[in-house]
Amino acid sequence: MAASAVVATPSGKDAVAEGLLDLLKPAIQNLDLHVHSVRESQVELREHIDNLATELCRINEHQKVALDLDPYVKKLLNARRRVVLVNNILQNAQERLRRLNHNVAKETARRKTMLEASGAFPSRSPSKP
């Protein structure tokens, strides 16, 4: 009798696809939020590196003792370059996630419309339980 609870659809693949889409959508949205926060952190880190490099150059110019800070400035600039590279990678990944999320939402809406049109899932009004 449990089999009678299964809704008849044009194919079982549609129900599986709908389930997969519903499963993937929150994960994609969560991942997108995390990528966005990491990108913001990367931008902030890049700004701090720039400020520190500028400050080190200023200190080096005003030092009476010949202290060579150039290697440290170069290390900071190298770190900044790596941060920019990671930020570009994250930006590309976030754009792909955004497109994937859009495609998942579009496919979910398409399948829902198709299932409602086939009569497999009757439309419910919000006031009825």
Phi, psi and chi 1 to 4 in degrees:
 res  aa     phi    psi   chi1   chi2   chi3   chi4
   1 MET       -  -20.3  -71.5  -63.3  163.2      -
   2 ALA   -65.7  -27.0      -      -      -      -
   3 ALA   -68.0  -24.3      -      -      -      -
   4 SER   -72.4  -17.0   65.1      -      -      -
   5 ALA   -78.0  -17.3      -      -      -      -
   6 VAL   -72.5  130.3  175.1      -      -      -
   7 VAL   -77.0  132.9  177.2      -      -      -
   8 ALA   -75.3  124.0      -      -      -      -
   9 THR  -123.6  165.1   60.5      -      -      -
  10 PRO   -54.8  -34.9  -25.1   31.0      -      -
  11 SER  -153.5  152.6   74.7      -      -      -
  12 GLY   -65.8  -21.8      -      -      -      -
  13 LYS   -63.2  -34.5  -68.6  179.3 -176.4  177.9
  14 ASP   -62.7  -42.9  -70.7  -21.2      -      -
  15 ALA   -66.1  -40.1      -      -      -      -
  16 VAL   -65.5  -43.9  171.9      -      -      -
  17 ALA   -62.9  -41.7      -      -      -      -
  18 GLU   -61.8  -43.0  179.0   87.1   18.2      -
  19 GLY   -63.4  -42.0      -      -      -      -
  20 LEU   -65.0  -41.5  -76.4  174.2      -      -
  21 LEU   -62.6  -43.2  -71.3  172.7      -      -
  22 ASP   -65.3  -31.9  -70.7  -18.8      -      -
  23 LEU   -74.1  -40.2 -179.9   67.8      -      -
  24 LEU   -77.0  -33.5  -70.9  175.6      -      -
  25 LYS   -57.1  -49.9 -172.6  173.7 -177.9  175.9
  26 PRO   -64.6  -35.8  -15.9   23.9      -      -
  27 ALA   -65.3  -40.4      -      -      -      -
  28 ILE   -66.8  -42.3  -69.5  170.1      -      -
  29 GLN   -64.0  -41.5  -71.0  172.6  -22.7      -
  30 ASN   -63.7  -44.6 -170.1   22.5      -      -
  31 LEU   -63.1  -39.3 -171.8   57.2      -      -
  32 ASP   -62.2  -41.0 -173.2   47.3      -      -
  33 LEU   -63.3  -41.9  -74.1  174.2      -      -
  34 HIS   -66.8  -41.2  -72.3  -63.0      -      -
  35 VAL   -62.1  -41.0  168.2      -      -      -
  36 HIS   -61.8  -43.6 -178.4   70.1      -      -
  37 SER   -68.0  -35.3   66.4      -      -      -
  38 VAL   -66.9  -39.8  169.5      -      -      -
  39 ARG   -61.3  -41.6  -76.4 -173.3   54.9 -147.1
  40 GLU   -62.2  -40.6  -73.0  177.5   -6.6      -
  41 SER   -64.7  -38.2  -63.3      -      -      -
  42 GLN   -63.7  -41.5  -66.9  -75.1  -41.3      -
  43 VAL   -64.4  -43.5  168.4      -      -      -
  44 GLU   -63.4  -42.0 -173.5  177.1  -36.7      -
  45 LEU   -63.1  -41.6  178.6   59.9      -      -
  46 ARG   -61.1  -41.1 -172.6  178.3   66.2 -143.7
  47 GLU   -64.6  -41.1  -71.0  171.5   -2.6      -
  48 HIS   -64.5  -39.7  -74.9  -63.3      -      -
  49 ILE   -63.3  -43.8  -72.4  172.1      -      -
  50 ASP   -60.1  -45.6  -72.6  -17.8      -      -
  51 ASN   -62.8  -42.0  -68.6  -22.2      -      -
  52 LEU   -66.3  -41.2 -173.5   55.1      -      -
  53 ALA   -63.6  -42.0      -      -      -      -
  54 THR   -63.1  -43.4  -56.8      -      -      -
  55 GLU   -64.7  -41.2 -170.6   66.5   23.5      -
  56 LEU   -63.6  -39.9  -79.1  175.1      -      -
  57 CYS   -63.5  -41.8  -72.9      -      -      -
  58 ARG   -64.5  -43.2 -169.6 -174.6   62.0   75.4
  59 ILE   -63.2  -42.2  -70.6  170.8      -      -
  60 ASN   -62.0  -38.7 -164.3   25.1      -      -
  61 GLU   -68.5  -32.4  -70.5  172.1    0.8      -
  62 HIS   -94.4   -1.9  -69.3   88.0      -      -
  63 GLN   -72.2  134.9  -85.4  -67.1  -12.2      -
  64 LYS   -83.2  -33.1  -64.8 -176.8 -165.3 -105.3
  65 VAL   -84.6  138.1  179.1      -      -      -
  66 ALA   -75.6   87.3      -      -      -      -
  67 LEU  -107.8  120.8 -178.3   62.1      -      -
  68 ASP   -86.7  105.2 -170.6   21.2      -      -
  69 LEU   -97.3   -2.4  -65.3  177.1      -      -
  70 ASP   -56.7  -41.8  -73.7  -20.6      -      -
  71 PRO   -61.0  -35.3  -20.7   29.0      -      -
  72 TYR   -71.4  -37.6  -59.8  106.4      -      -
  73 VAL   -64.1  -40.8  171.5      -      -      -
  74 LYS   -64.6  -39.1  -73.5  179.5 -177.0  177.6
  75 LYS   -63.9  -41.6  -77.1 -177.6 -178.3 -178.0
  76 LEU   -63.3  -42.7  -80.8  171.9      -      -
  77 LEU   -65.6  -35.7  -66.9  176.2      -      -
  78 ASN   -66.3  -41.5 -170.9   27.6      -      -
  79 ALA   -63.4  -39.7      -      -      -      -
  80 ARG   -62.1  -41.8 -178.0 -170.5 -175.7  -77.2
  81 ARG   -61.1  -41.6 -177.4 -174.8   57.1   81.0
  82 ARG   -66.4  -38.4  -71.9 -168.5  -53.3 -113.3
  83 VAL   -62.5  -41.9  166.4      -      -      -
  84 VAL   -63.4  -41.2  169.1      -      -      -
  85 LEU   -62.4  -45.3  -72.6  173.2      -      -
  86 VAL   -63.5  -39.8  168.6      -      -      -
  87 ASN   -61.9  -40.4 -166.7   30.9      -      -
  88 ASN   -64.4  -40.7  -71.4  -21.0      -      -
  89 ILE   -63.0  -44.5  -69.3  167.8      -      -
  90 LEU   -64.0  -37.8  -75.0  171.5      -      -
  91 GLN   -63.1  -43.4 -162.5  170.0   14.7      -
  92 ASN   -65.2  -41.7  -69.5  -24.4      -      -
  93 ALA   -64.3  -40.5      -      -      -      -
  94 GLN   -65.5  -38.6 -172.1  174.9   30.3      -
  95 GLU   -64.6  -40.5 -175.7   55.2   37.2      -
  96 ARG   -64.6  -40.8  -73.5 -169.3  -58.6 -108.4
  97 LEU   -62.2  -40.8  -81.3  171.2      -      -
  98 ARG   -62.2  -43.8 -161.8  171.3  -80.2  131.1
  99 ARG   -65.4  -40.9  -76.9 -166.5  -51.5  -99.5
 100 LEU   -63.5  -43.5 -178.0   59.8      -      -
 101 ASN   -61.2  -41.8 -169.6   22.7      -      -
 102 HIS   -63.0  -44.0  175.7   72.7      -      -
 103 ASN   -65.7  -38.1  -70.9  -19.2      -      -
 104 VAL   -63.8  -45.0  164.9      -      -      -
 105 ALA   -63.5  -41.3      -      -      -      -
 106 LYS   -65.6  -42.9 -169.4  165.6   62.0  171.6
 107 GLU   -67.4  -39.2 -177.1   66.3   17.2      -
 108 THR   -62.0  -45.4  -58.7      -      -      -
 109 ALA   -64.2  -39.8      -      -      -      -
 110 ARG   -64.0  -45.8 -175.2 -174.0   70.5   79.7
 111 ARG   -67.7  -37.8  -71.4 -173.7 -177.1  -90.9
 112 LYS   -63.7  -43.7 -174.0  175.3 -178.5 -179.8
 113 THR   -62.4  -42.6  -57.0      -      -      -
 114 MET   -64.4  -41.4 -175.7  176.3   71.8      -
 115 LEU   -69.6  -39.0  -71.3  172.7      -      -
 116 GLU   -66.8  -36.9  -73.0  174.7   -7.5      -
 117 ALA   -68.6  -32.3      -      -      -      -
 118 SER   -79.2   -9.3   69.7      -      -      -
 119 GLY    86.1    6.8      -      -      -      -
 120 ALA   -70.5  -38.3      -      -      -      -
 121 PHE  -121.6  108.4  -67.7  112.7      -      -
 122 PRO   -68.8  142.8   21.4  -27.2      -      -
 123 SER   -69.7  134.7  -61.5      -      -      -
 124 ARG  -108.8  142.3  -73.5 -169.2 -101.8  160.0
 125 SER   -83.6  150.1   68.3      -      -      -
 126 PRO   -62.2  -24.4  -12.5   19.4      -      -
 127 SER   -81.2  -20.0   62.0      -      -      -
 128 LYS   -95.1  138.3  -66.6 -176.9 -179.0  176.7
 129 PRO   -73.4      -   15.3  -17.6      -      -
